[in-house]
Every structure is written in structure tokens, then in C-alpha cells.
């Protein structure tokens, strides 16, 4: 159980393109999902917390107009990288957790999206 | 906010040896400590976790210890195998949100 699906797995596109990444919880409802960015050989850096039915909460230094997050349903959150540039190239991963009410539980991660901007 | 330090950044061992990865955290409110294994280009996967009311937990070849007073926790892998080679991340978590360490690249030589 607790499967998180992320799509697409790989995107290669030209500079200036906007890219949408989807994160779905397949067998549970998630009021909260998390978006991370990971550079090569580095750790997972939390970008934002996606909240169903309300605005996302962004971490310091993350441009909310650059990284648009929409969490329109209890099983889907999307991250749109607007007008992407080469410096946005990275590995983006989402995560979620089943709503057990226990804050001490692991995150379940999607497979990640490798974004390459030419 | 929480700050998690992880050492070493790289660990190279021979097959059959033990491997130990250590982490420290700064926020005493953190109460949940998961460890993830990430293979190249893949998702992090939970391998073991420990809660703040427990000092040690073991699952076959993997064990985790927690010293709340010192704010230290460690991952121990015994009888390492080549398939254990990956990047391992520790995390300190409170209210669902984990803060990750920088990762340890474990290389197990056959």
C-alpha cells in the first residue's frame, strides 16, 4: 500500500518552456503532498508543501511564481516549472503519506522526474 | 529550523564488513527518524525508522540507534553485500515534515 505515482519520469525541453509534473497517491487520499528538488550527489531539498484546496506553502528562497503548485484533489498535486531555464534542470520528487493521524510516519516518494532544460 | 548533519559523505567497505553512518540533529522537538536508501535515479525508499521513545531498533542486517540526549542517531548495516551499495539519507522529522541529511554514498566491494 501507500503508492505514490509521479509523471513524467523524464523531460527534455527547450529553454522558455513550461513543464508540468504530476504526483498522484494511488491507494490513499493525501491532503498534503511535498515537492523536493535534488541536485546530483546532493540531498533532498524541500521546495514546498502542497495543501489540498488551499495555497501551497513555499520554503524560503523558492519562487512561487516560478514553481506553481496546484492540489485540486485529494489524490493529485501538480508542479509546473514556468519558463524553465537550464538552471532549473534537476531531479524533482514528490512525496505523500496516508492520513493515519500519526505525524511519525515515513514519506512515500514518487519515482521522480528528471528535468533537463537545453 | 532543524539542521541534520550526516557523516561520512562516502563510505567504502568490503563485502561482509559492517557499515556505520552517523547523523546529528539540532531540534529537540524532532521525534521521528527515518532512514532512506536511494539508488541512482530512483526514489528514496524507507529501510528503517525509529521513534523518539525507543533507543534501538533492528531489522535483520540493519539496525538504528538513537541517543536523544546527545541528539545523535546512527545506521548500522552488518554483513554488507554489493546490493547494499546506494546513497543513504537520514532524516529528522516532526509534524510530518522531514529534514534530510546530505547523504552517504555507500560502496560495497565484492
Contacts between the chains, C-beta under 8 A, distances in Angstrom:
chain1	res1	chain2	res2	distance
A	32	B	96	6.8
A	34	B	97	7.3
A	41	B	103	7.7
A	41	B	105	7.5
A	42	B	102	6.9
A	42	B	103	7.3
A	43	B	89	6.5
A	43	B	100	4.7
A	43	B	101	6.5
A	43	B	102	4.7
A	43	B	103	5.3
A	44	B	44	7.0
A	44	B	89	6.9
A	44	B	100	4.8
A	46	B	97	7.0
A	46	B	99	7.8
A	49	B	97	7.2
A	91	B	41	7.8
A	93	B	43	6.6
A	93	B	44	7.5
A	97	B	96	6.4
A	103	B	32	7.3
A	103	B	93	7.9
A	103	B	94	7.1
A	103	B	95	5.1
A	103	B	96	5.1
A	104	B	31	6.1
A	104	B	32	3.8
A	104	B	51	5.4
A	104	B	93	7.2
A	105	B	32	7.4
A	105	B	96	7.7
A	106	B	34	4.8
A	106	B	46	4.4
A	106	B	49	5.9
A	107	B	34	7.7
A	107	B	96	8.0
A	107	B	98	6.4
A	109	B	43	4.2
A	109	B	44	5.2
A	109	B	45	7.6
A	110	B	43	6.4
A	111	B	42	7.0
A	111	B	43	5.1
A	112	B	41	7.5
A	112	B	42	7.3
A	112	B	43	5.7
A	114	B	41	7.0
